[in-house]
Amino acid sequence: MRIALTLDEDLPEDNDYVRALIEAGARRDEIVVMRPGDPIPGQQFDGVVIAGGGDVDPTLYGRELLPEGEVKIDAGRDSIDFPVFEEAWREGVPALGICRGLQVMNVARGGTLIQHLPLESPSHIEHHQPKKPNRRDHPVALRAGTRLSAIAGSPEIAVNSRHHQAVDRPAKDFVVTATAPDGVIEALEARDGRWLVAVQWHPENLNDDAASKRLFRDFVDEVRTRGSKVEVRG
């Protein structure tokens, strides 16, 4: 089993994404950390995690840069996240998107983003909260009958919130599976039933939250099942 985990250049090897995957049953040697500049061609994975980070280039979803939108484009992450995810999508590989990861997946399949929530979608909820990783900042409502709802085991969960962007138009391949009280889209899943869950919050930081642990466990279990099938076919 091999899981690709795309990360920022400055994030240490020992981080909450890796910890969450290991606690969910992955071995450290099964997690392949990929950073901007790493080679991509020829890499084969049984699962992909697109982690949090900076902003997606608006030109990738057909928009001009919002002058006062505080957009901090991460071209390095764009250069690795998109090809890694697009290969995963083609191959039907289980994929977990977190914060930026959700936005990458939506843009990759033809959706668009809100570049700066305070300007384009003002709300009574402050989505870009100070970085207090394990704090619950607001609830999200989960759509009944979805994978995420089944994993959480509840129609509503409390999440942390550290984003100034969000999904605007969801890609046609996805269904919206969670929303904040102000209507901001908080999670997407693949419409065709493949294992793809993308969330706007940071479950890797919620280390005392049962639903977050189950999300990583469900992902790792699916990846291991796929890896076993590939080995048998090989």
Steps between C-alpha positions, in 0.01 A plus 500: 500500500627847410334830591610825336481798736558841340638761739651848514878525477540634854284247685714254701495128426344441842163673464133453581412355158756224539398442862133469407575250222719289728238503776249387235712193421755607239869428555742789465679327211166480314463880499684675218534871575502707181600864487533762225780400265482128571480270193152384410520288181500128566372529856221255583290525814211317662373817669555876488469773763507860376578701812441860602710794384488826305260614229432349158584726204166658392595468131462123543124550548461780247506799734719806530683563824277693741700819573401526866445131561815428702568208262838334556550274201710191564626415151729232640214310656289551187777333299484182707146484642319514167695228315497272805124539542424475129688169481311376806170597338586321174598184687211507748743524792345592840559869568469715811508879463557733795443879484710598196460138392124544467553810290756329276267208436207727419704711258658193339154366409374833366362680804578852620597670825410803707834682522434691822193428710490836686477685167293265286281331759488700827367305794445506873738202516873571496643211301863608520553451871836535676701180486380308804506154340282300737236766566148458360403824329155424355267211418443348156185320390560167323282380215317180589586189301855609415827328579604785727174484694540126549859545619406778743195316628325830558306763298723776639858530622713785635813587304800731502519771234806659338408602146424823319398324176226246430321313224291727280362273226543131579637285219235286331678182613443588866212530743497741794500298822545765772427869548567761766206690657556786254482266198874478430580162346704295744530157333471323164481137390523328163163464332586159353558334838877463489684570828559874477431723799616861516447721805565870558605459862811332646412158645870414536516757783192370682688222675237450770205486259346160427352602164835632376674177603234295319547708185870414483431139598240458226741647246794280605280190503381576146855562382626176654219306337589649163869432554430136579293459183777656289757262650280201419452616139875558472 
